[in-house]
Amino acid sequence: MTEQPRRRLVLASQSPARLGLLRQAGLAPEVLVSGVDEDAVSAPTPAELALALAEAKASVVAARPEVQGALVIGCDSVLDLDGQALGKPADAEEATARWKAMRGRAGTLQTGHCVWDTTAKRYVSGVASTVVHFGEPTDAEIAAYVDSGEPLHVAGAFTLDGRSAPFIEGIDGDHGNVIGISLPLVRRLLAELGVGITELWTPRES
């Protein structure tokens, strides 16, 4: 019996955290950044915005001639705080204000996921939601964190696996979703396309 060749997998995101999680799960995606203007995309709710952005990014990359035959994964995350969608802060001042508003409270990290099968010419998508309980860092701790530069590069101005980890009291839901991608949701979306996630695993080293 001839073994079927492993499908090519493309990640339509420049996030090193997403790439790292996929690699840890035995996958070996190539990275192609979509170049989508995120400010040009709007939606009524944070969850719908995250989904619209993920679909836009995956669709742009899936349309490129060089990825035909591949599976394309697009993701985007926003923090839902009081119904407002919070992405990456524009500057240090906004990051500082964000943290002062979040501390001692809870927000919901919404990550849109879209998987395109460029062979079948169809896609499936969904949103994973994780509640994040923020601690109460002092003004000095917030200033030091913002000065590190980390919050300027991530949705919601925080990470679960970086310098802000001591300021996160806990989460309700999938931790990978907060880092950048929900692997259980990716598995379900692939299954909807008739692809088993284990079919995409890289071979074990002998």
Backbone hydrogen bonds, N-H to C=O, Kabsch-Sander energy under -0.5 kcal/mol:
donor,donor_aa,acceptor,acceptor_aa,energy
10,V,71,L,-3.1
11,L,30,E,-3.7
12,A,10,V,-0.6
12,A,73,I,-3.3
13,S,11,L,-1.4
19,L,15,S,-2.0
20,G,16,P,-2.4
21,L,17,A,-2.1
22,L,18,R,-2.2
23,R,19,L,-2.2
24,Q,20,G,-2.3
25,A,21,L,-1.2
26,G,23,R,-1.8
27,L,22,L,-2.3
30,E,9,L,-2.7
32,L,11,L,-2.3
32,L,30,E,-0.5
38,E,36,V,-1.1
40,A,37,D,-1.5
41,V,38,E,-1.4
49,L,45,T,-2.3
50,A,46,P,-2.5
51,L,47,A,-2.0
52,A,48,E,-2.6
53,L,49,L,-2.5
54,A,50,A,-2.0
55,E,51,L,-2.6
56,A,52,A,-2.2
57,K,53,L,-2.5
58,A,54,A,-2.5
59,S,55,E,-2.3
60,V,56,A,-2.1
61,V,57,K,-1.9
62,A,58,A,-2.7
63,A,59,S,-1.2
64,R,61,V,-1.6
67,V,64,R,-1.6
68,Q,65,P,-1.3
70,A,67,V,-2.4
71,L,8,R,-2.6
72,V,116,W,-2.6
73,I,10,V,-2.9
74,G,72,V,-0.5
74,G,114,C,-2.9
76,D,112,G,-1.6
78,V,110,Q,-2.4
79,L,86,L,-2.8
80,D,78,V,-0.5
80,D,108,T,-3.4
81,L,79,L,-0.8
81,L,84,Q,-2.1
82,D,80,D,-0.5
84,Q,81,L,-1.5
86,L,79,L,-2.7
86,L,84,Q,-0.6
87,G,85,A,-0.6
95,A,91,D,-2.2
96,T,92,A,-2.4
97,A,93,E,-2.2
98,R,94,E,-2.5
99,W,95,A,-2.2
100,K,96,T,-2.0
101,A,97,A,-1.6
102,M,98,R,-2.0
103,R,99,W,-2.2
104,G,135,G,-2.3
105,R,102,M,-2.1
107,G,132,V,-2.1
108,T,80,D,-2.3
109,L,107,G,-0.6
109,L,130,T,-3.2
110,Q,78,V,-3.0
110,Q,108,T,-0.7
111,T,109,L,-0.5
111,T,128,A,-2.5
112,G,76,D,-2.9
112,G,110,Q,-0.5
113,H,126,G,-2.9
114,C,74,G,-2.4
115,V,124,V,-2.7
116,W,72,V,-3.0
116,W,114,C,-0.5
117,D,122,R,-2.9
118,T,70,A,-2.1
118,T,116,W,-0.8
121,K,117,D,-1.4
122,R,117,D,-1.5
124,V,115,V,-1.9
126,G,113,H,-2.3
128,A,111,T,-2.3
130,T,109,L,-1.8
131,V,172,D,-2.1
132,V,107,G,-3.5
133,H,170,G,-3.1
134,F,105,R,-2.9
134,F,132,V,-0.7
135,G,167,F,-3.5
142,I,138,T,-2.6
143,A,139,D,-2.5
144,A,140,A,-2.3
145,Y,141,E,-2.4
146,V,142,I,-2.8
147,D,143,A,-2.3
148,S,144,A,-1.0
148,S,145,Y,-0.7
149,G,145,Y,-0.5
149,G,146,V,-1.5
152,L,149,G,-1.1
153,H,150,E,-1.7
154,V,151,P,-0.7
156,G,87,G,-1.7
157,A,154,V,-1.9
158,F,155,A,-0.8
165,A,162,G,-1.6
167,F,164,S,-2.1
168,I,165,A,-1.6
169,E,133,H,-2.1
169,E,167,F,-0.6
170,G,133,H,-1.2
172,D,131,V,-2.4
173,G,171,I,-0.5
178,V,174,D,-0.9
178,V,175,H,-0.5
179,I,175,H,-1.7
180,G,176,G,-2.1
181,I,176,G,-2.1
183,L,181,I,-0.9
186,V,182,S,-2.3
187,R,183,L,-2.4
188,R,184,P,-2.0
189,L,185,L,-2.6
190,L,186,V,-2.6
191,A,187,R,-2.1
192,E,188,R,-1.7
193,L,189,L,-1.0
193,L,190,L,-0.7
194,G,191,A,-1.6
195,V,190,L,-2.7
199,E,196,G,-1.5
200,L,197,I,-1.3
201,W,198,T,-0.8
202,T,26,G,-2.8
